[in-house]
Each structure stands twice: as C-alpha cells, then as structure tokens.
Amino acid sequence: MLLRHETILCVDDDPGVRKAIRRMLVDAGHTCETAGDVCEARRLLARDRYSIVLCDIGLPGESGLDLLAELGHEPGIATVMVTGSTEPGTAGLALELGATGYVTKPFGPDELLINVDTAARRRRKDEAVNEELRLAYAETVKRLGRAMEYHDGETGAHLERVGDAAAAIARELGLPAVVSERIALASPLHDIGKIAISERLLRKRGPLSRCERLEMERHTEVGHDLLTGSGNELLELAATIAWTHHERWDGTGYPRRLAGEDIPVAGRIVAVADVYDALTSDRPYRRAWLREDAFDFIRTEAEAAFDPAVVDAFEHLLFRTRRSAA
C-alpha cells in the first residue's frame, strides 16, 4: 500500500514510455510531470518542487546519470533510475551516485509503484534524520553564541537577530528557501574567530592601534580555519561567512580584499545584517543608533562597503516591516 500522494517528475526520451509511466502514476493517485531530456528536467526542477524523480539513464545529450549526480544527495528528492540495460554495473553505479531505486524495462505498474513507495519511505526517513541534525546544529550554534557572550560581550540575541535578518534578506533577493534557511543557521557563527582574540582587545573602548587592528582582523581567518574541513555543508557555509563578512564591495576590506561578486553572496548578506544590528544595539561605549540613522549609514556605504543589491533588498524588507507595524 502506498504511503501517500507524491509529486513525481518522469524523465525519458521516449514519448510512449513517458505517457505509460504517467498513466500508471496518476492512476495510483500521484501527480506526474514529464520531461524528454536532462535540460528540460532541470528547467522543471528549478520551477517546481518534486519529491521523486524517475529518470531514464540512456537519454540524448546528457545522460540520466548526469542528472542523478546532481540530485543523488539532494535533500527532499528521491531518485529512481529507469533503464533498458541489464548490466549489473549500471545498477551499481546508479546506486553509488545516490539513486534510491532501479527499474529495468519492461516493467509493469506493480514493480514501478513498489519502487516509488520505497523511494518515498527512504526520503521521509532521510528527512526526519536531517531535521534532527538541523535542530541539533541550531542548538549547538545557540550554545556557542552563549559561550561567546562571556568572551567578547556580544549577546546571543545579537547572533540570532543577525541570522534572522540574513535569512530575510536572502529571501528578498529571491534565493531558494533552502539557501535562506542555511544562511540563517550558518550566519550566527560569523564572529566565532573572536574566541582567539584577547578579551582586553575585544572590550577596548577607544580606537585601536594599527597592531591592534591587525590582530582584530585575524578573527575572520581564525573563524574560517575553525569551521572548514568537516565536509558538513552548513559548517562550510559558516566558514565562508566567517571569512568574507568583512570584505567590502570596493575591494578594500579584509582579509583577502575581495571585490564585487567575487565576495560570496552569503558574506555580502551577513555584512549588511551584522552592521545594521550592531549599530542599532547598545554598546558599552555608545548608545544604540536609531534604525533610520543606521540604514542611512548603510545606504551611503552602498557600492563602497556593501553590495547595492543587498542594500536594496534590505531597504524593501525594512519598508514592508514598518508598513505592517503601522
């Protein structure tokens, strides 16, 4: 018995096969769209959300294995490969690339639906594990933020606000929801490298000397080195943000003097979110700025310090927030 309705994309170059598979799936209560090649499949995947992709291996141009290599470990999508080949090596390669199931032509409705059912169960199990890991990661980030409070005087609330603002800006820019969520989870670790900077320097009220400034700037590289190398997607994103959120649009930032779109978009987003929240928060050496003044400062720094597109997105976001609060 099938679990529930699935939204399925069938990719096959044979119109007759596409029609037959679609009929089997629709008769079983699923939704099915079809594509004739990998290029068309990519367009549909960019436009709509599918829970399962059924893909023929022997497609014209790019093969089904090329698409599988892109989707095989994508969260939220299960893949079932369809082929006329009976060579065992083909099935092994497909499974190695991340396929959940493998169907050999010709096949009937029962075999197809069993594979779809198995793929759906596997996907939901993986989603449950991923959600548990996501929650554990988010809790770890919060606790690291609390630990940093004792060292540099930043509050955990600041880190959470930066994460929320960064995710909202990402959505405003039109980035996919999954990317926005990853930025929200990764960005609170942007200043983790400050753990290697002396507390005396972090809490200093007056201007920094040249040597002190160079020491302070080290936190971006320390943060990157602490977070990179695990292979974990979120930690690698956090490493990128830690490394790049003090780069400037005009190329005069640090540590690598990157400019323009050479700065990863997550770093450009967090740069705006971090500065805005810092300016609108009380500090031992100054009172919080008014929100209008803080944004005016960011606006004047667009094209110098900040990506103008990110500043525009943030402005639209602030405008909507104020209007809804009025």
Summary of the structure (lengths in Angstrom):
residues: 326
radius of gyration: 24.5
end to end distance: 52.2
largest distance: 76.6
contacts: 1029
relative contact order: 0.07
helix: 61%
strand: 9%
